[in-house]
């Protein structure tokens, strides 16, 4: 029943004897008498700027104005089909829990009000042909009043009140009061939306700054990509943040995942035959309403997710990868504003990735140039001087008649020859290009040990167990090397160790029965003090858990008092 066909006031009421009249300002006499209450309600609605609390205040105020038990606001989706939010007042938490699913506005009376946003006043909504009944445990409702809420001329949603105290039907005065409140609510909601949009933009800008800082800080590239995933997840309110980069064999590889629980999808490659991969690599954004049911989505990865944004990481016409932010099943769809802000964030992250890549290239070039200079100096200066010194010693040896002197000088000459050979080997290694370096895991481990020997002042011992080069996958191997680098760096910077033992066991058996690889690094240093920084160790544990493994530490090989040493264990499936 519409306002135009509203029922007359109840018999016996003051307004039943005479028709409602309007004063000179267009307000009914009954409404004028309730103006103080209405003004107080409008003041209450206009306080505060947070959108959800504003909607809750409007519901509570509407219930008080109309003397109703229940009130609610249904927020209409951007596509004008159904409700994206439903805020209610009057039903307790236990009742709401028993009812379960909130109305979606796609059927029944609420759905009809979306398509015909006009005031409605019903004496018994159960008899209205548009009603489709109530779910189990829903409170009994018969009296109904509904008015649209417009924000800047556009329909935002509908305000509903039901069940007047005492059981009387809602009258025209109630309708007038709620309509005025809906007008004021539209203004308050508009202000709240502007404030929320400004806050949202500020959060996305701060997130972009955090990503840019992480990528350009010169730290580990994997950690920087993890920051991208974590910021995207937080800012978009998603269940996960996922970064994919082009895989060597084609397609897109998952290289960073931010989620509430450790993810085992790190390293998974979405094949190039996927329709989604083709669109993303072409620089197109993809928005999916329900990942679990979309036939284009990889079933194993998407079954737990609902609305999903898939954005290309694109800058300067070059697609570097993709950023995916899926929400849980049943989650709210991404709004146009969220899509726009996320796309800008992805573009900023892509630009930062390109800048970081260029910075790493410059640093790598500087290293190669420095290596060339060192190699030239070693060859042209150091070796020549050592060779000349050896010639002088040989001459002195021939002139000496003392056997012990001849023997000692001969040993010195032999040591110089060995030193010259070692320097020549170092020169050759310095002149090797990156493509010439073998990529086997054992070789990479040895390379890290050699690099660590310079700052440590000694070379850590090493031992390999099992098929290290053939059994360990590339992703696990890359993370193992990063873990080894971190532990050796910690030993140099904090432990003051004089002995370090490195063991890589590719025949390890993990607690869940899977075969894996275990890295054990033991030193005889000062150990980890109570309350000391553990960010590096936390990073090791996160890397291992992302692969389905684990990492821990304990006392090491120290024997002297105050030098207990440290042992760090890092393991993951092959």
Secondary structure, 3 states (H helix, E strand, C coil): CEHHHCCCCCCCCHHHHCCCCECCCCCEHHHHHCHHHHHHHHHHHCCCCCHHHHHHHHHHHHHHHCCEEEEEEEEECCCCCCEEEEEEECCCHHHHHHHCCCCCCCCHHHHHHHHCCCCEEECCHHHCCCCCCCCCCCCCCCCEEEEEEEECCEEEEEEEEEEECCCCCCCHHHHHHHHHHHHHHHHHHHHHHHHHHHHHHHHHHHHHHHHHHHHHCCCCHHHHHHHHHHHHHHHHCCCEEEEEEECCCCCEEEEEEEECCCCCCCCCEECCCCHHHHHHHCCCCEEECCCCCCCCCCHHHHCCEEEEEEEEEEECCEEEEEEEEEEECCCCCCCHHHHHHHHHHHHHHHHHHHHHHHHHHHHHHHHHHHHHHHHHHHHHHHHHHHHHHHHHHHHHHHHCCCHHHHHHHHHHHHHHHHHHHHHHHHHHHHHCCHHHCCCCHHHHHHHHHHHHHHHHCCCCEEEEECCHHHHCCHHHHHHHHHHHHHHHHHHHHHHCCCCEEEEEEEEEECCCCCEEEEEEEEECCCCCCCCCCCHHHHHHHHHHHHCCCEEEEEECCCCCCCCCCEEEEEEEEC
